[in-house]
Amino acid sequence: MDMFCKLLSFLTGEQKFKSFFYNLPLPSFIVDIENGRFMDVNNTAVKFYGYSKEELLNMSVAQINISNTPQELKIFRKTAAVEGSGVTTFEHRLKNGEIKIVQPYAAAIKLNNKQSLLVIILDITENIANEKWMHTLYTAIENSPDWMMVTDNLGNIEYVNDGVKNISGYKKEELLGKNPRVFKSRLLSAGFYKNFWDTINSEKVFNGIFINRRKNGELFSLVTTIVPVKNKKDSKVINFVSIGKDITQEKALEEELRYISIYDPLTGLPNRNLFILTINIYFNSREYREKKLSAYLIIIDVYKLSYINNTYGYDIGDKILQRFSKRLNKIIGVGDILARIGGNEFGILFIDLQNEEGILQIIEKIKEEFKNPLYVGELSAPESETKDYCVANVNEDNTIIPESFNIAYTMGISIFPDDGKNAEDILKSAYIALLNAKTQGEGGLEFFKASMNIEVSDFLLIKDNIINAFKNREFLIYYQPYFDIKTGKITGMEALARWNNGDKGIISPIKFIPPLERIGLIRHFEEYLIDIICRNLKEWKEKGLNIVPVSMNISPVSFRKEGLIDMIASALDRYEITPSLLDIEITEGVFIQNLDDTLKILNAFKEKEIKISIDDFGTGYSSLSYIKNIPADFIKIDISFTRGMMKSSKDLAIVNTVVVLASKLGMKTIAEGVETDEQLKILKSLGCDIVQGYLFSKPVPDDEILHFLKQP
């Protein structure tokens, strides 16, 4: 500022001053000290501010200054006229709206005999921006969680940021002036360090992963880039900048991911991938080829695990899988391979077995091992316990959680090399065998047979068709009414499923019910049907029709699965249907497998006032020892007896016996397949209660059944 004033003192004479003023390379103007109006401006100011000279001469400084009030600017002018401008900054708005940060140099002058202020403007916007950027950059580097270190060309540490401090555990003052060898873990090879020094000494950027040691001795992995920094004058390296990221957790995660890619985290057993890999390695080994022994692969499927998960929670299901795997570990020998290959499936490859007798002994061991329940309580318990369960806890839904479970299973078995030449093939064969074993229910076991391949191909084809049938809503219900034999009035109807296939037309349930059972979709199918039945009943009720009970068949496979009663009760509640309007039909075969469990389920139906019919009575396992205990409302006389009684005295005697038996037990009889007046006459004479058959009506769609429901 002093130099500026001295310079002005030499500019005596108006001509010299104007020459100086107009040729200044910096924006300059002369303003009135009192009102701040522009009295003159140079061309550089015109270009800088974007206004014409005429526009500026009609303006005041306050119109371009946006950082100060007019009063503050006036004080500045008066002070500058006496003491000089000092060091200060203003914000000026250009005509295009751009804001510039300026530093003014001002001095008092006389213009036209009037005291004025000469102001020369220095644009420091870029400098301020650079300073701000440098501050921002420094703040970002200093506070970055990543590693930032600067050393001199000898490797002595000159700067470390907070990231280095936090990652290494050293304080900054402990590192400054030290060599990065302080982090050395001695786990990297001499070759690694040679490559590192060769690279940076050749003035190239080095990229690599350092395994270093923290102050507390822990290891950490640092993916690092080291950049040589050259002096601008002589291009010699003066510093090295090390930028790094701590990937210790990523490395640990990588190891964990590698582990779970080949091991099951729940049981610690090999998973399907490692199982297949290990089997193939073994089959291709010289040891195995020289022995030329058979190997047996068993897939064991834990039965009803989904029910346990849904009822008691997945924690209990997981504990069962863990205990189950420990039991299997007791059975395998040296060299045998055990793995968890699916959600509830375990695979075991048994080697060194001389013949089929060996695998049969293994199967007996498995059966013996799982005779006793699996204990899942928190406390230890002897594995030899024979109790069914003891109460351990109650979950949030007030469901009692047993401490032990009797676990059932199914098994599919294949043989190498008979059933496949590699792991994938024999695993596929074992799965096919398992599929067949599941149709037998709990405890099912099957060895693979070549004929199963054809069956499975057909099965997979129909499975795809069935799944598409659900999507396209191709399953329908036809209703066949039955009538009181005395009054002829409709007393109920049977819901009969049909499949309206686009290619084959209407398909009988005889064709598609077995596949539905086999692929595990029978419960889903029955849920689909009960929903239609309840919806129809509600629609008919709303129309004011004479609605009657509807019966539907329950598959023996579905009957044995938990959740049946809840599924049916839910549908009745959803559509507000009186439970007595539904009749559940079951076949005799259901009773034979487990009479006690069957009675529990049937009594539960009765408690909900749902009616029960015994279907196809006399065709299977009829026994007075159990029929007397069945809480059924109806016994249905099979169509074969209805037709046969016209020609066979034995069939006639059976029909008569069933009618009498039902009457004595408080049940009603429904004769199926009544097709002639002669049959009707005989049934009436025998005292049969209800009749059903083509003599009265064939099964019809829901819209055609309305004819019968409109009758009084």
C-alpha positions in Angstrom: 0.0 0.0 0.0 2.9 2.3 0.8 4.4 1.7 -2.7 1.0 2.4 -4.2 0.8 5.8 -2.5 4.4 6.6 -3.4 3.6 5.8 -7.0 0.7 8.1 -7.0 2.8 10.9 -5.6 4.9 10.8 -8.7 1.9 11.1 -11.0 1.6 14.9 -10.9 -0.3 16.3 -13.7 -3.7 15.2 -15.1 -2.2 13.8 -18.3 0.2 11.5 -16.5 -2.4 10.2 -14.1 -5.0 9.5 -16.8 -2.4 7.6 -18.8 -1.5 5.6 -15.7 -5.2 5.0 -14.8 -6.5 4.0 -18.2 -3.6 1.6 -18.9 -3.7 -0.2 -15.6 -3.9 -4.0 -16.3 -6.2 -4.3 -13.2 -9.8 -3.2 -12.9 -9.7 0.3 -11.5 -12.2 3.1 -10.8 -12.5 6.4 -9.1 -15.5 6.9 -6.7 -17.0 9.7 -4.8 -16.0 9.3 -1.2 -19.4 10.6 0.1 -21.9 8.7 -2.0 -19.7 6.0 -3.6 -20.8 6.7 -7.1 -18.4 5.9 -9.9 -16.7 9.0 -11.3 -14.5 7.2 -13.8 -13.5 3.6 -14.7 -10.8 2.1 -16.9 -11.3 -0.4 -19.7 -10.1 -3.3 -17.6 -12.9 -2.6 -15.1 -15.4 -2.5 -18.0 -14.3 -5.9 -19.2 -14.1 -7.3 -15.7 -17.6 -6.3 -14.5 -19.3 -6.7 -17.9 -21.0 -3.3 -17.7 -20.4 -0.6 -20.3 -18.6 2.5 -19.1 -21.8 4.5 -19.4 -23.7 2.0 -17.2 -21.0 2.1 -14.5 -20.9 5.9 -14.4 -24.6 5.8 -13.6 -24.0 3.3 -10.7 -22.5 3.3 -7.2 -20.2 0.8 -5.6 -23.1 -0.4 -3.4 -24.8 -1.8 -6.5 -22.0 -4.3 -7.2 -20.9 -5.0 -3.7 -23.0 -7.8 -2.1 -21.0 -8.4 1.1 -21.5 -5.0 2.9 -24.1 -2.5 3.6 -23.9 1.0 2.0 -23.1 2.4 5.5 -20.2 0.0 5.9 -18.9 0.9 2.5 -19.0 4.6 3.3 -17.0 4.0 6.4 -14.5 2.0 4.4 -14.1 4.9 1.8 -13.6 7.5 4.5 -11.1 5.4 6.4 -9.2 4.5 3.2 -9.0 8.2 2.2 -7.2 9.0 5.4 -5.3 5.7 6.3 -5.4 3.7 3.2 -7.5 0.6 2.5 -5.5 -1.9 4.5 -6.1 -5.6 3.7 -9.7 -6.5 3.3 -11.9 -8.4 0.9 -15.3 -7.7 -0.7 -17.7 -9.8 -2.8 -18.6 -8.1 -6.1 -21.4 -9.3 -8.4 -20.6 -9.0 -12.2 -23.3 -8.1 -14.7 -23.7 -11.9 -15.6 -24.4 -12.7 -11.9 -21.0 -14.3 -11.2 -19.6 -13.5 -7.8 -16.0 -12.5 -7.5 -13.9 -12.1 -4.3 -11.8 -9.0 -4.6 -9.1 -7.3 -2.6 -9.2 -3.4 -3.1 -6.2 -1.1 -3.0 -7.5 2.5 -2.4 -5.9 5.9 -2.1 -7.3 9.4 -1.9 -6.8 11.6 -5.0 -8.2 14.9 -6.3 -10.2 14.8 -9.4 -11.7 18.0 -10.8 -10.7 19.7 -7.6 -12.8 17.2 -5.6 -11.5 14.7 -3.0 -12.0 11.3 -4.5 -10.9 7.7 -4.0 -8.9 5.7 -6.5 -9.6 2.0 -6.1 -7.6 -0.7 -7.9 -9.2 -4.2 -7.7 -7.3 -7.5 -7.4 -9.3 -10.6 -8.2 -8.4 -13.2 -5.6 -11.4 -15.5 -6.3 -9.2 -18.3 -7.6 -6.7 -18.0 -4.8 -9.4 -18.2 -2.2 -10.9 -21.2 -4.0 -7.5 -22.9 -4.1 -7.0 -22.2 -0.4 -10.5 -23.5 0.3 -9.8 -26.6 -1.8 -6.5 -27.2 -0.1 -8.1 -26.9 3.3 -10.9 -29.3 2.2 -8.4 -31.7 0.8 -6.2 -31.6 3.9 -9.3 -32.1 6.1 -10.4 -35.0 4.0 -7.0 -36.7 4.1 -6.4 -36.0 7.8 -9.8 -37.5 8.8 -10.0 -40.3 6.3 -10.3 -43.8 7.7 -7.9 -45.0 5.0 -4.1 -45.1 5.3 -2.2 -42.0 4.2 1.5 -41.7 4.9 4.3 -39.6 3.4 8.0 -40.4 3.8 11.2 -38.8 2.5 13.3 -40.4 -0.2 15.0 -42.5 2.5 11.8 -43.8 3.9 11.6 -41.7 7.0 8.0 -40.9 8.0 7.2 -37.2 7.6 3.4 -37.3 7.8 0.7 -39.7 8.8 -3.1 -39.1 9.0 -5.6 -40.3 11.5 -6.2 -43.4 9.4 -2.7 -44.6 10.0 -3.1 -43.9 13.7 -6.4 -45.8 14.0 -5.3 -48.8 11.9 -1.8 -49.3 13.4 -2.6 -48.3 17.0 0.5 -46.0 17.1 0.2 -42.3 18.0 1.3 -39.9 15.3 4.3 -38.6 17.4 5.4 -42.2 17.8 5.7 -42.6 14.0 7.1 -39.3 12.8 10.8 -39.7 11.9 10.6 -43.5 12.2 10.9 -46.0 9.3 7.8 -48.0 8.1 9.7 -51.1 9.2 8.0 -50.5 12.5 4.9 -52.2 11.0 6.8 -55.2 9.6 5.2 -58.6 10.4 8.0 -60.7 8.9 5.3 -62.8 7.2 6.1 -61.6 3.7 8.8 -63.1 1.6 12.1 -61.5 0.7 11.0 -61.6 -2.9 8.0 -59.5 -2.1 10.2 -56.7 -0.6 12.7 -57.0 -3.4 10.0 -56.4 -6.0 8.7 -53.5 -3.8 12.0 -51.7 -3.7 12.9 -52.4 -7.3 9.6 -50.8 -8.3 9.7 -47.6 -6.3 13.5 -47.1 -6.9 12.7 -47.2 -10.6 10.3 -44.3 -10.0 7.2 -46.5 -10.7 4.0 -46.8 -8.7 3.9 -49.9 -6.5 0.6 -51.8 -5.8 0.4 -54.6 -3.4 -1.0 -56.1 -0.2 1.1 -55.7 2.9 0.6 -57.9 5.9 1.6 -55.7 8.8 1.5 -55.8 12.6 -0.3 -53.3 14.8 1.3 -51.9 18.0 -0.6 -54.5 20.0 0.9 -57.3 17.9 -2.3 -58.1 15.9 -1.9 -58.5 12.1 -3.7 -56.4 9.6 -3.8 -56.5 5.8 -3.3 -53.3 3.9 -3.9 -53.0 0.1 -1.4 -50.3 -0.7 -0.4 -47.9 -3.5 2.9 -46.2 -3.1 3.6 -43.2 -5.4 7.0 -41.6 -5.9 6.9 -37.7 -5.8 9.5 -35.8 -7.8 11.0 -32.4 -7.3 9.9 -30.0 -10.1 13.4 -28.5 -10.5 15.5 -31.6 -11.0 12.9 -34.4 -11.3 14.5 -36.3 -8.4 12.3 -38.3 -6.1 12.0 -36.4 -2.8 9.0 -38.2 -1.2 6.9 -41.4 -1.3 3.2 -41.2 -0.7 1.6 -44.4 0.6 -2.2 -44.7 0.3 -3.8 -47.8 1.7 -7.0 -49.5 2.8 -7.4 -51.9 5.7 -8.9 -55.1 4.3 -8.4 -57.2 7.4 -12.2 -57.7 7.7 -12.6 -58.3 4.0 -9.9 -61.0 4.2 -11.7 -62.6 7.1 -15.0 -62.5 5.3 -13.3 -63.9 2.2 -12.1 -66.8 4.3 -15.6 -67.2 5.8 -17.2 -67.2 2.4 -14.7 -69.7 1.1 -15.6 -71.9 4.1 -19.3 -71.7 3.6 -18.9 -72.3 -0.1 -17.8 -75.8 0.7 -19.0 -76.4 4.3 -22.5 -76.3 5.9 -22.2 -73.6 8.7 -24.9 -75.2 10.8 -23.5 -78.7 11.1 -19.9 -78.1 10.1 -20.2 -80.9 7.6 -19.1 -80.7 3.9 -21.9 -79.3 1.7 -23.1 -80.6 -1.6 -20.3 -78.9 -3.6 -17.5 -80.4 -1.5 -19.4 -83.8 -1.3 -19.4 -84.1 -5.1 -15.8 -82.8 -5.4 -14.5 -85.3 -2.8 -16.4 -88.2 -4.3 -15.0 -87.5 -7.8 -11.5 -87.2 -6.4 -11.9 -90.5 -4.6 -13.3 -92.3 -7.7 -10.5 -91.0 -9.8 -7.7 -91.9 -7.3 -5.3 -94.8 -8.0 -6.1 -96.3 -4.6 -9.8 -96.7 -5.5 -9.1 -98.0 -9.1 -6.7 -100.6 -7.7 -9.2 -101.9 -5.1 -12.1 -101.9 -7.6 -14.6 -101.9 -4.7 -18.2 -100.9 -4.9 -19.3 -97.7 -3.1 -22.8 -97.0 -1.8 -24.4 -93.6 -1.6 -27.3 -93.0 0.8 -29.4 -89.9 0.8 -31.3 -89.5 4.1 -34.2 -87.1 4.2 -35.3 -85.9 7.7 -39.0 -86.5 7.7 -41.5 -83.7 8.7 -38.7 -81.1 9.5 -40.8 -78.3 7.9 -43.6 -79.1 10.4 -41.2 -78.9 13.3 -39.8 -75.6 12.0 -43.3 -74.1 11.6 -44.6 -75.4 14.9 -41.6 -75.0 17.3 -39.4 -72.5 15.3 -36.3 -72.8 13.2 -34.0 -72.8 16.2 -35.5 -76.2 17.2 -35.3 -77.4 13.6 -31.6 -76.4 13.5 -30.8 -78.2 16.7 -32.4 -81.3 15.4 -30.3 -81.2 12.3 -27.2 -80.7 14.4 -28.0 -83.7 16.6 -29.0 -85.7 13.6 -25.6 -85.1 11.9 -23.8 -86.2 15.2 -25.8 -89.4 15.2 -24.8 -90.1 11.5 -21.1 -89.3 12.4 -21.2 -92.3 14.8 -22.2 -94.6 11.9 -19.6 -93.7 9.3 -16.2 -95.3 9.2 -12.7 -94.2 8.2 -12.7 -92.9 4.6 -16.5 -92.6 4.5 -17.9 -89.2 3.5 -20.8 -87.5 5.3 -22.3 -84.2 4.1 -25.3 -82.1 4.4 -26.5 -81.8 0.8 -29.8 -80.0 1.2 -32.1 -78.3 3.7 -33.2 -81.6 5.4 -31.0 -84.0 3.4 -27.7 -85.7 4.3 -25.6 -87.7 1.9 -23.2 -90.5 3.0 -20.7 -92.3 0.7 -19.7 -95.7 2.2 -16.6 -97.2 0.8 -14.7 -100.4 1.3 -17.9 -102.4 1.3 -17.4 -105.9 -0.2 -21.1 -106.6 -1.1 -24.7 -105.6 -0.6 -24.7 -107.3 2.8 -22.4 -104.6 4.1 -24.8 -101.8 3.1 -27.7 -103.7 4.7 -25.7 -103.8 7.9 -25.2 -100.1 7.7 -28.9 -99.5 7.1 -29.7 -101.6 10.3 -27.2 -99.4 12.2 -29.0 -96.3 11.0 -32.3 -97.7 12.1 -31.0 -98.7 15.5 -29.3 -95.3 16.0 -32.6 -93.4 15.4 -34.8 -95.6 17.5 -34.1 -93.3 20.4 -35.3 -89.7 20.3 -33.1 -86.7 19.5 -32.6 -84.5 22.6 -32.7 -80.8 21.8 -32.9 -79.3 25.4 -30.2 -76.9 26.7 -29.1 -79.5 29.4 -27.3 -82.7 28.5 -29.3 -85.9 28.4 -28.4 -89.5 27.7 -28.9 -90.4 24.1 -30.4 -93.6 25.2 -33.5 -92.0 26.6 -36.6 -93.8 25.4 -39.2 -91.2 26.5 -41.1 -89.6 23.7 -40.4 -86.1 25.0 -40.2 -84.1 28.2 -41.4 -80.5 28.3 -38.5 -78.0 28.1 -39.9 -74.7 27.4 -42.8 -72.7 26.0 -42.4 -70.3 23.0 -44.0 -66.9 22.5 -47.2 -68.6 21.1 -47.5 -70.7 24.2 -46.5 -73.7 22.2 -44.9 -76.4 24.4 -41.4 -77.2 23.1 -40.4 -80.8 23.7 -36.8 -81.5 24.8 -36.6 -84.5 22.6 -38.2 -85.7 19.3 -38.7 -89.0 17.7 -37.4 -88.3 14.2 -38.4 -90.3 11.2 -36.6 -90.3 7.8 -36.6 -91.8 4.3 -33.6 -93.1 2.4 -32.6 -93.5 -1.3 -29.6 -95.6 -2.1 -27.4 -96.0 -5.3 -24.3 -98.0 -6.1 -21.1 -97.0 -7.8 -20.3 -97.9 -10.5 -23.6 -99.8 -11.3 -25.9 -96.7 -11.0 -23.5 -94.0 -12.3 -19.9 -93.4 -13.4 -19.3 -90.2 -11.3 -20.5 -88.4 -8.3 -23.2 -86.5 -10.2 -24.7 -89.6 -11.7 -24.9 -91.7 -8.5 -26.2 -88.7 -6.6 -29.0 -88.3 -9.2 -29.8 -92.1 -8.9 -29.9 -91.9 -5.2 -32.3 -88.9 -5.4 -34.6 -90.9 -7.8 -34.6 -93.7 -5.3 -35.4 -91.3 -2.5 -38.3 -89.9 -4.5 -39.8 -93.4 -4.6 -39.0 -94.0 -0.9 -41.0 -90.9 0.0 -44.2 -92.4 -1.4 -43.9 -95.1 1.3 -44.1 -92.5 4.1 -41.8 -92.3 7.1 -39.2 -95.0 7.2 -39.4 -95.5 3.5 -36.2 -97.0 1.8 -35.5 -97.7 -1.8 -32.5 -98.9 -3.8 -32.2 -97.3 -7.3 -33.4 -99.4 -10.2 -32.9 -98.6 -13.9 -36.7 -98.6 -14.5 -37.0 -95.7 -12.1 -35.4 -93.4 -14.7 -38.3 -93.9 -17.0 -40.8 -93.4 -14.2 -39.1 -90.3 -13.1 -39.1 -88.9 -16.6 -42.8 -89.4 -16.8 -43.2 -88.1 -13.3 -41.3 -84.9 -14.1 -43.4 -84.3 -17.2 -46.7 -84.6 -15.3 -45.2 -82.6 -12.4 -44.6 -79.7 -14.8 -48.1 -80.1 -16.2 -49.6 -80.1 -12.7 -47.7 -76.9 -11.7 -49.0 -75.2 -14.9 -52.5 -76.5 -14.0 -52.3 -74.6 -10.7 -51.1 -71.5 -12.5 -53.8 -71.6 -15.1 -56.6 -72.7 -12.6 -57.3 -75.8 -14.7 -58.5 -77.8 -11.6 -62.3 -77.8 -11.3 -65.0 -79.2 -9.0 -67.9 -81.2 -10.2 -70.7 -81.9 -7.7 -72.7 -85.1 -7.6 -75.8 -84.9 -5.3 -77.1 -87.7 -3.1 -80.6 -88.1 -1.9 -82.7 -89.4 1.0 -83.9 -92.8 -0.1 -87.3 -92.3 1.4 -88.2 -88.7 0.6 -86.1 -88.3 -2.6 -84.9 -84.9 -1.4 -81.4 -83.8 -1.8 -79.4 -84.2 1.5 -75.9 -83.5 0.3 -73.4 -83.7 -2.5 -69.9 -84.9 -3.1 -67.2 -82.6 -4.5 -65.3 -84.4 -7.2 -62.1 -82.9 -8.6 -61.5 -82.7 -12.4 -58.6 -81.5 -14.4 -59.6 -79.5 -17.5 -56.4 -80.0 -19.5 -56.0 -77.8 -22.6 -54.6 -80.8 -24.6 -56.4 -83.8 -23.1 -59.7 -82.3 -22.0 -61.3 -83.4 -18.7 -58.9 -85.8 -16.8 -60.2 -88.1 -14.0 -58.6 -87.7 -10.5 -57.4 -91.3 -10.7 -54.8 -90.0 -13.2 -53.6 -86.9 -11.3 -54.1 -87.6 -7.5 -51.2 -90.1 -7.2 -48.7 -87.7 -8.8 -49.9 -84.9 -6.6 -49.2 -87.2 -3.6 -45.9 -88.2 -4.9 -44.6 -84.6 -5.6 -45.8 -83.3 -2.3 -48.5 -81.0 -3.6 -51.6 -82.9 -2.4 -52.1 -80.6 0.6 -51.8 -77.6 -1.6 -54.3 -79.2 -4.0 -56.8 -79.9 -1.1 -56.4 -76.4 0.2 -57.3 -75.2 -3.4 -60.4 -77.4 -3.4 -61.7 -76.5 0.1 -61.4 -72.8 -0.9 -63.6 -73.3 -4.0 -66.1 -75.4 -2.0 -66.4 -72.8 0.8 -66.7 -70.0 -1.8 -69.5 -71.8 -3.6 -71.3 -72.5 -0.3 -71.2 -68.8 0.6 -72.4 -67.7 -2.9 -75.3 -70.2 -2.8 -76.2 -69.0 0.7 -76.2 -65.4 -0.4 -78.5 -66.3 -3.3 -81.0 -67.9 -0.8 -80.6 -71.4 -2.1 -81.3 -74.6 -0.2 -77.7 -75.4 0.6 -76.8 -78.9 1.8 -73.6 -80.4 3.2 -70.7 -81.0 0.8 -68.3 -83.9 1.2 -64.7 -84.0 -0.1 -62.1 -86.7 -0.2 -58.9 -86.4 1.9 -55.9 -88.2 0.6 -54.3 -90.7 3.1 -51.0 -88.9 2.4 -52.4 -85.6 3.4 -54.3 -87.0 6.3 -51.1 -88.0 8.0 -49.5 -84.5 7.6 -49.9 -82.0 10.4 -52.0 -78.9 9.8 -55.0 -80.5 8.1 -57.6 -79.4 10.6 -56.2 -75.9 10.8 -56.3 -75.6 7.0 -59.9 -76.7 6.8 -61.0 -74.6 9.8 -59.3 -71.6 8.3 -61.3 -71.9 5.1 -64.5 -72.3 6.9 -63.8 -69.2 9.0 -62.7 -67.2 6.0 -66.0 -67.7 4.2 -68.2 -67.9 7.4 -69.4 -71.4 6.7 -71.1 -73.5 9.3 -68.7 -76.5 10.0 -71.6 -79.0 9.8 -71.9 -78.2 6.1 -68.6 -79.9 5.4 -68.1 -83.7 5.3 -64.6 -85.2 5.3 -64.3 -88.5 3.4 -61.5 -90.9 4.3 -60.7 -94.4 3.3 -60.2 -97.4 5.5 -56.5 -97.5 4.7 -56.0 -94.4 6.9 -57.0 -96.4 10.0 -54.6 -99.3 9.5 -51.3 -97.3 9.6 -51.8 -95.6 13.0 -55.2 -96.0 14.6 -54.4 -93.9 17.7 -53.3 -90.9 15.6 -56.2 -91.3 13.2 -58.7 -91.2 16.1 -57.1 -88.0 17.5 -57.5 -86.3 14.2 -61.1 -87.5 13.7 -62.1 -86.5 17.2 -60.7 -83.1 16.5 -62.9 -82.8 13.4 -65.9 -83.9 15.5 -65.1 -81.2 18.1 -65.4 -78.6 15.4 -68.7 -80.2 14.2 -67.3 -81.2 10.9 -68.9 -84.5 9.6 -67.0 -87.6 8.7 -67.6 -90.3 6.1 -65.8 -93.6 5.7 -65.4 -94.0 1.9 -65.2 -97.3 -0.1 -66.1 -99.3 3.0 -65.5 -103.0 2.6 -62.9 -102.8 -0.2 -59.9 -102.7 2.0 -59.1 -103.5 5.6 -62.6 -103.6 7.2 -62.3 -104.6 10.8 -64.9 -104.5 13.6 -62.1 -103.9 16.1 -61.5 -100.4 14.8 -64.8 -99.4 13.1 -66.6 -99.4 16.4 -64.3 -96.6 17.6 -64.4 -94.4 14.5 -66.6 -91.3 15.2 -68.0 -91.3 11.7 -71.4 -90.0 10.6 -71.7 -92.0 7.3 -70.4 -95.2 5.8 -70.3 -95.2 2.1 -71.0 -98.5 0.3 -68.6 -98.9 -2.5 -69.9 -98.9 -6.1 -68.5 -102.4 -6.7 -71.0 -103.8 -4.1 -73.9 -101.7 -5.4 -73.4 -103.2 -8.8 -72.4 -106.7 -7.6 -75.4 -107.3 -5.3 -77.7 -107.8 -8.4 -75.7 -110.9 -9.3 -73.8 -112.0 -6.2 -75.5 -113.1 -3.0 -72.2 -112.5 -1.2 -72.1 -108.8 -2.4 -75.8 -108.5 -1.3 -74.9 -110.0 2.1 -72.1 -107.5 2.5 -74.4 -104.5 1.6 -76.9 -105.8 4.1 -74.3 -106.2 6.8 -72.9 -102.7 6.3 -76.4 -101.2 6.5 -77.2 -103.1 9.7 -73.7 -102.4 11.2 -74.0 -98.7 10.4 -77.5 -98.5 12.0 -76.3 -100.2 15.2 -73.3 -97.9 15.4 -75.5 -94.8 14.9 -74.2 -94.0 11.4 -76.0 -93.6 8.1 -75.2 -95.4 4.9 -74.7 -93.9 1.5 -74.8 -96.2 -1.4 -72.6 -95.1 -4.3 -73.1 -95.9 -8.0 -76.9 -96.4 -8.0 -77.7 -96.6 -11.7 -81.0 -98.6 -11.9 -84.4 -98.8 -10.4 -83.8 -102.4 -9.3 -80.7 -101.3 -7.3 -82.7 -98.5 -5.7 -85.5 -100.9 -4.8 -83.1 -103.4 -3.1 -81.3 -100.7 -1.2 -84.6 -99.3 0.1 -85.6 -102.8 1.2 -82.3 -103.2 3.1 -82.8 -100.0 4.9 -80.1 -97.9 3.2 -80.4 -94.2 4.1 -79.0 -92.3 1.2 -78.3 -93.0 -2.5 -76.0 -91.5 -5.0 -75.5 -92.3 -8.7 -76.2 -91.7 -12.3 -79.9 -92.8 -11.8 -80.3 -89.3 -10.2 -77.5 -87.2 -11.5 -74.0 -87.5 -12.9 -71.3 -85.2 -11.5 -72.0 -81.7 -12.8 -70.3 -78.3 -12.8 -71.2 -75.8 -10.0 -73.6 -73.8 -12.3 -75.6 -77.0 -13.1 -76.0 -78.1 -9.4 -78.1 -75.0 -8.8 -81.1 -76.9 -10.3 -81.1 -79.2 -7.3 -80.5 -76.5 -4.8 -83.5 -74.5 -6.0 -85.9 -77.4 -5.1 -87.9 -77.0 -1.9 
